[in-house]
Amino acid sequence: MNQISASIKQRLSLRAPLQDSLDVIADITNRLSLTKPSADAEENKEFLQQELTALKEAYPAFKDFQREFPSLAFSIATGVGKTRLMGAIISYLYLAKGIKNFFILAPNLTIYEKLIRDFGDPSYVKYVFNGISEFVHNRPVIITGDNYNQQSNLFEESEIRINIFNISKFNSDNKGTKKGGVSLAPKIKRLSEYLGQSYWEYLTGIEDLVILMDEAHRYHADASKSAINDLKPILGVELTATPTDEKGEVFKNIIYEYNLAQALADGTFVKNPAIAKRKNFVRGSLSDRDVDIIKLEDAVSVHKQTKTALELYAKTNEVKQVKPFILVVCKDITHAKEIYELINTELYEGEYAGKVLQIDSSTKKEEEIEKLFVSLEELDNEIEIVIHVNMLKEGWDVSNLYTIVPLRVANAKILIEQTIGRGLRLPYDGKRTGVESVDKLTVIAHDNFNQIIEEAQKPDSLLNKFSFIEMDEEDLKIKTVVVTAKTTTDVQIDDEQKKVDSIESPKSKQAAQNVLDAKKAVLTAIPKFNSSHHVKKLDDLNKDEVKEQVLKAIEENLNIGQLNMFTEQIVAEARANYGEIINAYKQNIIEIPRMDLVQGEVTATFKDFELDTSEMNYRALENEIIRLGIVDRKTETIGVSSSGSYGNPVKNIISELLNYSDVDYDDSAELLHKLATQAYNALEINLEDKKEIAKTVFQFKTAIAEKIYLQMRANFDLQSTDYLEPKILPFTKIEQHNFTALASEGFRDYRDVITPLSLVPKFVYRGFEKACHFEYKFDSNTEKEFAIILENDAKVLKWMRPAPNQFRLWWANNSKKYEPDFVVETADTIYLVEPKEAGKMTDSDVLDKKNTALKFCRYATRYSAENGGKPWKYALVPHDKITITTGFEFLMAQFAC
């Protein structure tokens, strides 16, 4: 393994396709000479042929460099991370090969400015060298197409120099100009007073220049090609998602490919694209405008649902919020103006007036358009609909395009090529989150839906990787909003604030505000004291030493930044009311121990088994030489006398098995010897001439090993050790819930009867008196009825539906987080309770989650016993045992463990 390459992969957290690409670079740069091409055309031609021959030994499909220097193309799908790969390549070539000079070409001004920041600004979130320690104190010097003629010749020997040029600037600076009738040399070739030579002379004289071409398909035209060739770099690296030149011919120098079809098949690094139409849609006599309106209305409906889902995801997972937008593709500028007016005036009664942007050649220049697209990611950008006409070029690196509406686009293939690639970037670390609505790109295609499905049947079509959705018109009309379900404590604070706000006397109002601010300050501070060695349970917050620490923290918090003029009074109120505040807090919280419950390391092993040797019946073949006459074309065979040196048969079988990547000799030596010996014995029994055994194994070792390996795979076992001993803290704050609610009449009292039952999950329920939150949603009527039991049962003191981030309990080899349905506290016990469909009680995933819950309960009970708390129990309750007339204690007597 290449240690430098492995280190860069780890430090830059490269995705799998980028890791593979870096491995290719590491391998290739060991095969090529990495020397500067000769100025002599014939010598250079011979040099390139030698380099090509060396490369083809390992990459026989590689055809040609296509330039006057070794140049390799990486075809990588949009959104996978080509810029990050450029950073990794530069890091590798510097650390492994000592190369210090790089030249990066950008296809347009937007990408040019973006690359300058990506490579030159360590404070930028997308800085490509984050993690490369060698570049912390020896930061690469960024030389641009705007400042190159001011560079000094006092370059330090240790510097890494990265030249970044916009191709149009590079080409124009390579052209001669006239001024006052006098011909001037190209700008880049004029003498620089700082360098003492032209920048062109400096560049072409560099002995270790490597050129990287972003969106490489833009540099295959003759003008660009010639100028790039003249630089005479030692290596070219071309990156593009569309490896075809201006004539539509596929590049001949593709060395690695991870195309859109592969990315879609992997389902990891790009959005999941879906083609959607309204259910039962029939074009009939509808005009083009009528169809446009229907598609736009449906696109807005999908957009609203997506917007709500993204807001919910951001709040639930405490990550940045993503503002989605719709892309409307029109057939021409006249059509675009018509749609712009329609959206601003008629669509949804002008709801999106001022939130729509028409950008095409009639409204903006190309460079301005690209900048506008980039700004669409910003939360304060109010644009939600973009109307576009045939300007879908690379350069807008946005991840918040979620809905595409091609209007009057006839061809499904064009639909894919011109629109889909623009919306596939993912907003959260470039990876799917596992949340369908966050990971999905929707294309509205009512009028050509059937044509697209037909296209998808073709095995080589990208469309066969897409999902297809028929949207119900009634569902599209449902508007939802994101609701944050506050804890009971937070609701009480809000109610008290309203009372304070209603006080008319300024003096009385300020005094009341100081009391409330003291309460807020204490409640804000105490969750941080769950790690204090003085606190083993909630009651310990009343200890004098803990009280003083909390009051000190409150005073420090109030004095951070702008001083609070009432700090002294607030701290005094906090001291006077401290015990009362703590006791009230305790009444509204269930004392849940804080722990991260994770499983130990997973081990993969091949279990011991007896080999099925029924198919081990090979026979040795005679070795022959076939001789063909050059002139007479006669064929004859000559027998070969063997020296008998076929090696040890058992070792030959084992060696062949070790070619499989998941077979490790150190881990499976005993099993490998056993299986190879069993195969050998079976072969020997079936042979008439026992002397032929070594020859037979030698000739058929690959087939023998494959049969053994297939049986080994059938006996492959994943094992995880038990849960690791967790660090336990005495309590944790009750987390807020975030969920969606119907915008209209979406809230119900929990005692209301909902019909049909399928509507139960759509509503948010209020009216609870014992719950730790003000409102909840339920996944089923069973859960709703269980909440009624909890509210009515006198034995239940408090209960809650935990928010998704309340517990940190992992299962399925730490790949999934278990979220209990209910936590219930009685006078002597705290329960984790999960109502479950009766027919699924013994499902494997249900039992795995049960095991996780039981493990938590055991750790929590042990901790509570040591510190005077209540024991924990787990109950998996079948749904058909839950009715509103059933008592909680009765259910726990049957199902708690």
Phi, psi and omega in degrees: 000138177284111186293324180293315178299315181298320180294318180295318178304316183289315184291327181263001180050052184289142174289160187307313180297327179287326175297315178298319180297319180293324176298322178296316178300315181299318181290314184295319182290347171276340182267329181272158183282337183054047177242159185289135179300151180285148176287337179281124186300316182292317179297319181293323178298317179294319179299314181296324179295320178296317180295319180296319179298316180298323182286320184292341176301324181257337183231073186298338180281345180292132188258310188197153178286333179065008176218176182271025175203160179298118182225131188237133182257135174248113180267104187232130185301148176304134176097349182279331174123055182295322180295319178297324178294320177301317178298320179293320180295315178299316179300315182294313183296328177286311186287325184267326187243356179072017181283133187240353186239125183226150181227116182251129178256131177251146185279342181202175186295322182297310180293324177304309181293324178295317181295322178301319179286318180303321185263343188244353185241097182298340180277349182283139184298334181259017178305124192283344184258012176301126181103346178269095187299329181296341181261003179288311181262353177230063185297136177303139177276127181261119178248129187245171177293352180258338184238006186300327184281001177251006183285139180278159176275005182271043176296136177281151184296330185272355186290143168261124185246125180242111175272129179237119182233141168282132187300323180292322177293319180297315180293317182293324179288349177267357180260142176288156179229167177239140179218118182062034180080000182255130178284130178252149178293154175309143187304316184288346181257005177278156181297132176257125181294338180280323184267333186081005176205172177285156179294329178297316178297320179297312182297311184291344179270352181292132185275348183228035182284128175243132181252133177242129186245106177281137187053060191299338180296346180278355186241027178257358174289157188303315184297311180296317184300316182296314181296321180293318178302322183294341178290337180051057177286164178278341182200143173241138176237117183252132180236131180197156173264347181230084187281060175229145182275187184294344178264002179084010181269138181291141178305144176266353185249029177287121181255337179209140181224130170224085190274180183299321179299319178294318180297319179294321180293321179292324178065038183235316192253358178226161178297159176272107185279140180227136174265128186233148173217160177286138180299136178064021179290130176230126182296311179052233183264013181296138177283169176303318181296319178301315180295320178303315182296315180300315181295320179293319178298316180292324177297319179294321178299314177298318180300316181296317178297319180295317180300316178295317181297320179292321178295318179297316180298317182297317181289318182295322185258004178052052178237174181300148177272139180252128179261109183282159171221164180256138173252120177254120182258117181256161186281332179201178185294321178300315177299318181298317179296322179297315181292322178301313179295319181300314183293320183289338186242311190261317188301122181050041176055040176076017181302331184255018175300130181083355180247015181239142184229125175261119179230114176203186185295344179274344184246328185215157171282159186303316181296323179293322179300314181298322179292322178298320178298317181299321183287348182294342179284339186288136185296329182277000174281120187276353182292128178241346179227127178244127177258130190224147177230106170046040179236030188275069180262169178290161174128335178263105188272065183255148181241006185249018172277118186239342182223129179239133180236096174280115180263126178060033173268122189271330192252124182297323181296318177296320178307314181292306187297324187263346184234315190301313184302334181287342186246012188271350180295143180258142187277339185250096179058022177067021180228154176293145182269342187093353176264116190306312184291335179278335185258003189253136170253128183248130175249121180275121187215060184300308191282341177237027182300313182295323178295321180293319177299319179298318178297326182292342180287341181289129186297333182264010183271139174298332185295340180286356175265359185266155171262159183237133186232133170252118186267132178282131184301322181293319179297324181295334182279344183286122179257134180237158176229160177273130180244134173257115180274107183284157175288161179303321178298316180296321179296319178297319178298315180299318180296319179294323179296322178297320178295318179297317182297335182275351180289131185274322182290120180303321182292314180293323181296317180293321179297317179294324179294323178297320178296315181292320178297326177295317178297315178300318183296318179295314181296328177289325187279323192294327178301335181286348182265010177289347178259002178291139181290349176276346187249114176246347175203169184302321182301335182291346176296341179275355176299144183301317183293326178288318179304315181295322178294320179295315180297323177295317179297321179297314180298318179295318180296321181291337182262005177284134178070229181289126184294141175271120185292347180251020182305313184299315180292321180295317180295321179297318178294322178297321179293318184291326187251011188304307183300319180295321179294317181296317181294323178293321178299317182296327180293336185254011183228146169263131187282083182268117177299139180269120177209148171261108183261106183233151180276156180288183185298139179274133177244140179248124183222158171264123180288154177291139178202167178264132184287133172280111186256016185297337181258011180272076184226047181279154176235139180295143177261150176288134175279129181224151172254130176260125182244128182243126179290132183292320184268306185276352176060021178281144180248137175219154179245144181233126178292150181249127176274126186270145175279349178082008184268074180261002179080179179285119185301316181297317179294325177298318179294316180297317180300321180291323178295328182289351175288343176280129190298332183266007177258117181244127184297316183299323182279333190231023186305312183297316180294319180298315178297319180297310183293318180296321179293319178297321177295316179301312182298319180294319179296317182296320180298322185279352181267135176287317179261102184297339181290343183276359187299315182296318180294318180299312179299317181300318183286327187244021185300325180294315179293321179297313181297322180297317179297320178294316183298319179300323177287326177296318180298326179290345179243032179275138186225130173260126181231137175243145177287171181294173178299141178285148179299118184274156168277130187244131173252152192292329182202167176217153181293155176281121183281149176286152174266148169230128177205171180268151176222153175297133183294332181243121177054044183267001184244135181225156170286142185296341180274351180296143175272124183255126175227142349292165184298337180297343180275349183307314182293348185280338187259158171255135188248140182232177175101005182287147179247337182254353187283156179276355176234162182282329183209156182217161165246156179234144180280343183204166176292331177301314179296321179297317179292326177294323176298323177297318177303314183296320180292328186269340185277123183294338181286340181274122178273311182212155175207166179203155165261108185295140173294158184304332181255019179287318181250156176234068184245117187251146178215183182054056181055042177065020179265346182226149178256131180274129179241104181300149180284317183220147166239128186230132179245131173244186183297330186235357185211153170241135186242142160262125184233134178229106171291139184218144176304131188304322183285354182247011184299331183252012175299148186299320181290327176296317180291324177296317179293324177299317179300320179295315180297318179297321179297317177300314182299323180294314179295316181296319179295317179299316180295315181297320180298324180286340187233023173074027180256189183267149175288160179246142176226157179242139179226124173255110190250123178295142188298329184283359176261356183258114172223160185291350178264001180271139178275148180297316181299322179298316179295317182292327179298330182271323194240349181284143177213000000 
